[in-house]
Amino acid sequence: MSSSKKAANKNILVLDDEQDVLQLLRIYLESIAWNVICAQSPLEALECLERTSFFLVLTDIAMPEMDGYEFINVVKEREIPSRIALMTGFGYNPNHTLVKINKEYKYPIFFKPFEFKKPKLRDVIQQEYEIYHKDLELPS
């Protein structure tokens, strides 16, 4: 199934080059009833996006193969309809890729380490789910 076609789903693709972050997010997101697939590289994530529909891609910004800005541009070029949220372990830096992304796109941003006791991550994911599905029949 090519993910360039929008389909109702509860799938989240998490992209990060750090295995610990992937495991942590998988455990947390699955505990609140989302289907989670993890990718450790942008190329692996793009392969997943070609096979499966995801309502959300939660992507790290700083990665060795390609940065988050480059990854987002490839997703947009391929017309993949998934919503996007960003995560970073860096604070504000005017030269950071995050600044470049925010000039062109407006995506939710999560800073590592995550604060799971605060509802922001859970609430933003729910909002992105609702935005993605506003013109689709929701899966049960």
C-alpha positions as CSV (number, residue, x, y, z in Angstrom):
1,M,0.0,0.0,0.0
2,S,1.5,3.3,-1.0
3,S,1.0,5.9,1.8
4,S,0.6,8.7,-0.7
5,K,-3.1,7.8,-0.5
6,K,-4.7,9.0,2.7
7,A,-6.3,6.2,4.8
8,A,-7.9,6.1,8.2
9,N,-5.4,4.7,10.7
10,K,-4.0,4.9,14.3
11,N,-0.4,4.5,13.1
12,I,2.5,6.6,14.3
13,L,5.9,6.4,12.7
14,V,8.7,7.4,15.1
15,L,12.1,8.3,13.4
16,D,15.2,8.7,15.5
17,D,18.7,7.5,15.2
18,E,18.9,6.7,19.0
19,Q,17.5,3.3,19.8
20,D,16.8,4.3,23.4
21,V,14.5,7.1,22.3
22,L,12.7,4.8,19.9
23,Q,12.1,2.2,22.7
24,L,10.9,4.8,25.1
25,L,8.5,6.4,22.7
26,R,7.2,3.0,21.5
27,I,6.4,1.9,25.1
28,Y,4.7,5.2,26.0
29,L,2.7,5.6,22.8
30,E,1.5,2.0,22.7
31,S,0.5,2.4,26.4
32,I,-2.0,5.1,25.3
33,A,-3.4,2.9,22.5
34,W,-1.5,4.0,19.3
35,N,0.1,1.6,16.8
36,V,3.8,2.4,16.6
37,I,6.4,1.6,14.0
38,C,10.0,2.8,14.7
39,A,12.7,3.6,12.1
40,Q,16.3,4.3,13.0
41,S,17.1,6.1,9.7
42,P,15.3,8.5,7.3
43,L,15.7,5.9,4.5
44,E,14.1,3.2,6.6
45,A,11.3,5.7,7.5
46,L,10.7,6.5,3.9
47,E,10.4,2.8,3.1
48,C,7.8,2.4,5.9
49,L,5.9,5.4,4.5
50,E,5.7,3.7,1.1
51,R,4.2,0.5,2.6
52,T,1.9,1.8,5.3
53,S,-0.3,4.8,6.0
54,F,0.6,6.8,9.1
55,F,-1.5,9.7,10.5
56,L,1.7,11.0,12.2
57,V,5.4,11.0,11.7
58,L,7.3,12.0,14.8
59,T,10.8,12.7,13.6
60,D,14.1,13.7,15.2
61,I,15.7,16.8,13.6
62,A,19.4,15.9,13.9
63,M,20.3,12.6,12.2
64,P,23.5,11.5,10.4
65,E,22.1,10.5,7.0
66,M,19.8,13.5,6.4
67,D,18.5,16.1,8.8
68,G,14.8,16.6,9.6
69,Y,14.5,19.5,7.1
70,E,15.7,17.3,4.3
71,F,13.5,14.4,5.4
72,I,10.4,16.6,5.6
73,N,11.1,17.9,2.1
74,V,11.3,14.3,0.7
75,V,8.0,13.5,2.5
76,K,6.4,16.6,0.9
77,E,7.8,15.9,-2.5
78,R,6.3,12.4,-2.4
79,E,3.0,13.9,-1.4
80,I,2.7,11.7,1.7
81,P,-0.3,13.0,3.6
82,S,1.0,12.1,7.1
83,R,1.0,14.9,9.7
84,I,4.5,15.7,11.1
85,A,5.8,16.5,14.6
86,L,9.4,17.2,15.4
87,M,11.6,16.3,18.3
88,T,15.1,17.6,19.3
89,G,17.5,17.3,22.1
90,F,18.9,20.8,21.3
91,G,17.8,24.0,22.9
92,Y,17.4,27.1,20.7
93,N,20.2,27.9,18.4
94,P,19.7,30.4,15.5
95,N,21.7,28.1,13.2
96,H,19.9,24.9,14.1
97,T,17.8,23.1,11.5
98,L,14.8,23.8,13.7
99,V,15.0,27.5,12.8
100,K,15.1,26.6,9.1
101,I,12.1,24.3,9.4
102,N,10.1,26.8,11.3
103,K,10.6,29.4,8.6
104,E,8.9,27.2,6.0
105,Y,6.6,24.9,8.1
106,K,4.8,25.1,11.4
107,Y,4.9,21.7,13.2
108,P,4.6,20.8,16.8
109,I,8.0,20.5,18.5
110,F,8.9,18.3,21.4
111,F,12.2,18.7,23.4
112,K,14.1,15.8,24.8
113,P,14.1,14.6,27.5
114,F,10.3,14.1,27.3
115,E,8.0,15.0,30.2
116,F,5.4,12.2,30.0
117,K,3.6,13.4,33.1
118,K,2.6,16.6,31.3
119,P,-0.2,16.1,28.7
120,K,1.4,18.0,25.9
121,L,2.8,15.0,23.9
122,R,-0.4,13.0,24.4
123,D,-2.7,16.0,23.6
124,V,-0.8,17.1,20.5
125,I,-0.8,13.6,19.1
126,Q,-4.6,13.4,19.6
127,Q,-5.0,16.8,17.9
128,E,-2.9,15.7,14.9
129,Y,-5.0,12.5,14.7
130,E,-8.1,14.6,14.5
131,I,-6.7,17.0,11.9
132,Y,-5.5,14.1,9.7
133,H,-8.9,12.3,10.0
134,K,-11.2,15.3,9.7
135,D,-12.3,14.3,6.1
136,L,-12.1,10.5,6.7
137,E,-14.1,8.0,8.6
138,L,-12.3,7.3,11.9
139,P,-11.1,3.8,12.5
140,S,-12.6,2.0,15.6
